[in-house]
Amino acid sequence: MKHTLVELLHLASGLVGAALIAWLAAWAVPNVEDTIWAVAYIAMLIVVFMAVRPLRLAWRADRQGASSVDA
């Protein structure tokens, strides 16, 4: 489960980072807050889609008992 946990933490940090940047941008420019959050949600969705393959590889490596993940 080590590889999968690392990938999940990586995904979570990407989502938190995107939300933090969006929150700061919305705070800095309140007139376009809705637009900033719409773009942030799209960016977060892209981050999730980009994490699917590494998560699958990590899950497969954990199930096979591999010590490293080869792409």
C-alpha positions in Angstrom: 0.0 0.0 0.0 3.0 2.3 0.2 3.1 3.3 -3.4 -0.7 3.9 -3.6 -0.5 6.0 -0.4 2.2 8.1 -1.8 0.3 8.7 -5.0 -2.9 9.6 -3.0 -0.9 12.1 -0.9 0.5 13.6 -4.1 -3.0 13.9 -5.5 -4.3 15.5 -2.3 -1.5 18.0 -2.2 -2.2 19.0 -5.8 -5.8 19.6 -5.0 -5.1 21.5 -1.8 -2.5 23.6 -3.6 -4.9 24.4 -6.4 -7.6 25.4 -3.9 -5.2 27.5 -2.0 -4.0 29.4 -5.1 -7.7 29.9 -6.1 -8.6 31.1 -2.6 -5.8 33.6 -2.6 -6.6 34.8 -6.1 -10.3 35.2 -5.3 -9.3 37.1 -2.1 -7.0 39.4 -4.1 -9.5 40.1 -6.9 -13.0 39.8 -5.5 -14.8 41.1 -8.6 -14.0 37.9 -10.6 -14.3 35.4 -7.8 -16.8 33.2 -9.7 -14.5 33.0 -12.7 -11.5 32.2 -10.6 -13.2 29.4 -8.9 -14.6 28.0 -12.2 -11.1 27.9 -13.6 -9.8 26.3 -10.3 -12.4 23.6 -10.4 -11.4 22.8 -14.0 -7.7 22.7 -13.0 -8.6 20.4 -10.1 -10.5 18.1 -12.4 -7.4 17.9 -14.7 -5.2 17.1 -11.7 -7.5 14.2 -10.8 -7.5 12.9 -14.4 -3.7 13.2 -14.5 -3.4 11.1 -11.3 -5.4 8.2 -12.6 -2.6 6.4 -14.4 0.0 6.8 -11.7 -2.5 5.6 -9.1 -3.3 2.5 -11.2 0.4 1.7 -11.6 1.0 2.2 -7.9 -1.9 0.0 -7.0 -0.7 -2.7 -9.4 2.8 -2.5 -8.0 1.5 -2.8 -4.4 -0.7 -5.8 -5.4 2.3 -7.5 -7.1 4.6 -6.7 -4.2 7.0 -4.8 -6.4 9.6 -2.7 -4.7 9.6 0.0 -7.4 7.1 1.3 -10.0 8.2 1.1 -13.6 6.3 3.1 -16.1 
